[in-house]
Amino acid sequence: MRAVLQRVSHAKVSVDGRVIGQSGPGLMILVCAMLGDDEQKAEQLAAKVSKLRIFKDDAGKMNRSVVDIGGSALVISQFTLAADTSRGNRPGFSQAAAPDVGKHLYEFFASRLQEQGISVETGEFGADMAVELVNDGPVTIWMES
């Protein structure tokens, strides 16, 4: 699985002008299931994300996790993270998992984050979403399991 994490002061996602999920302070996580991914990879990614020390401690150093700060997460499905731009000018997405598998692993990933003690809200799989956020730092991390 691939993910892009952004440390945020707040974030929200809307569908058709209606807010369906929000977070902050904490993480906004774009996540993509790739061909061959399974629940084990989703679980490993969730565990790593929950422990990643990218929040400031009292000395101003990135030494705390989202769990440590009592933060929340907004998890958004984003198949475009599977983009292959190696040829031509139009990205290919053949390495993304099939939609049914992608949806299952996206929901599974979000549930595993919740099991780590993180308050999680999500977007709507496959929907045309509008995402707004304030990137804190800015801190943006790309991850792959």
C-alpha positions in Angstrom: 0.0 0.0 0.0 1.1 3.5 -0.6 0.3 6.5 1.6 1.0 10.2 1.7 0.7 11.6 5.3 0.4 15.3 6.0 0.7 16.7 9.5 -2.3 19.0 9.7 -3.8 21.5 12.1 -7.1 20.6 10.5 -8.5 19.0 7.4 -11.9 18.2 5.9 -13.4 16.4 3.0 -16.6 17.2 1.2 -18.8 15.5 -1.4 -21.3 17.6 -3.3 -20.7 20.5 -1.0 -21.4 18.5 2.2 -18.6 17.8 4.7 -18.4 14.1 5.3 -15.2 13.8 7.3 -12.7 16.0 9.2 -9.6 15.9 11.4 -7.2 18.0 13.3 -4.8 18.4 14.8 -3.4 15.2 13.5 -3.0 13.6 10.1 -4.6 13.7 6.7 -3.7 10.4 5.0 -4.1 9.7 1.3 -4.0 5.9 0.8 -3.8 3.6 -2.2 -4.1 -0.2 -2.4 -1.7 -1.6 -5.0 -1.8 -4.9 -7.0 -0.9 -7.7 -4.6 -1.7 -5.8 -1.4 -3.5 -7.6 1.3 -4.8 -7.1 4.9 -1.3 -7.8 6.3 0.2 -4.9 4.4 -2.7 -2.6 5.4 -2.2 -3.6 9.0 1.6 -3.0 8.8 1.1 0.4 7.3 -1.5 1.4 10.0 0.9 0.3 12.8 3.8 2.3 11.3 1.6 5.4 10.7 0.3 5.3 14.3 3.9 5.2 15.7 5.5 7.6 13.3 7.1 10.4 15.4 6.4 13.5 13.3 4.8 15.8 15.9 6.7 18.2 18.1 7.6 17.5 21.7 8.1 20.3 24.3 11.6 21.0 22.9 10.2 21.5 19.4 11.7 18.3 18.0 9.6 15.8 16.0 9.4 13.2 18.7 5.7 12.4 19.2 3.3 10.2 17.3 -0.3 11.0 16.4 -1.3 8.6 19.3 1.0 10.5 21.7 -0.6 13.8 21.0 -4.2 12.4 21.0 -4.6 13.5 17.4 -7.1 12.4 14.8 -6.8 11.2 11.2 -8.7 11.9 8.0 -8.2 9.0 5.7 -8.9 9.5 2.0 -8.7 6.8 -0.7 -6.6 8.0 -3.6 -5.9 5.5 -6.4 -3.8 8.2 -8.3 -0.9 7.3 -5.9 -0.5 4.3 -8.2 0.3 6.6 -11.1 3.0 5.4 -13.5 4.4 8.4 -15.3 7.4 6.6 -16.9 6.0 6.8 -20.4 4.1 9.4 -22.3 2.2 12.3 -20.8 -0.9 10.4 -19.5 -0.3 8.5 -16.2 -1.3 4.9 -16.1 -3.0 3.3 -13.1 -2.7 -0.4 -13.9 -0.7 -1.0 -10.6 -3.7 0.1 -8.5 -5.7 -2.7 -6.9 -9.1 -3.5 -8.4 -11.9 -1.2 -7.0 -13.4 -3.9 -4.8 -10.0 -4.9 -3.3 -9.0 -1.2 -3.0 -12.2 -0.3 -1.1 -11.8 -3.3 1.3 -8.2 -2.5 2.1 -8.9 1.3 2.5 -11.7 0.5 5.0 -9.5 -2.1 6.7 -6.6 0.4 7.0 -8.9 3.0 8.6 -10.3 0.4 11.0 -6.7 -0.6 12.1 -5.8 3.0 12.7 -8.8 3.2 15.0 -7.7 0.1 16.8 -4.4 2.0 17.5 -6.4 4.5 19.5 -6.7 7.2 16.8 -10.0 8.9 16.1 -10.5 8.3 12.3 -12.9 9.9 9.8 -12.9 9.0 6.1 -13.8 10.2 2.7 -16.1 8.3 0.3 -14.4 5.6 -1.7 -14.7 6.4 -5.5 -16.4 9.7 -5.0 -15.3 13.0 -6.5 -14.2 14.7 -3.3 -13.0 18.2 -2.3 -10.2 18.0 0.3 -9.2 21.1 2.3 -6.3 21.1 4.8 -3.8 23.2 6.6 -0.5 21.4 6.4 1.4 22.0 9.7 5.1 22.5 9.3 4.7 21.7 6.4 5.3 18.0 7.1 4.5 15.6 4.3 5.7 12.0 4.3 5.4 9.3 1.6 5.2 5.7 2.8 4.9 2.3 1.2 4.3 -1.1 2.8 
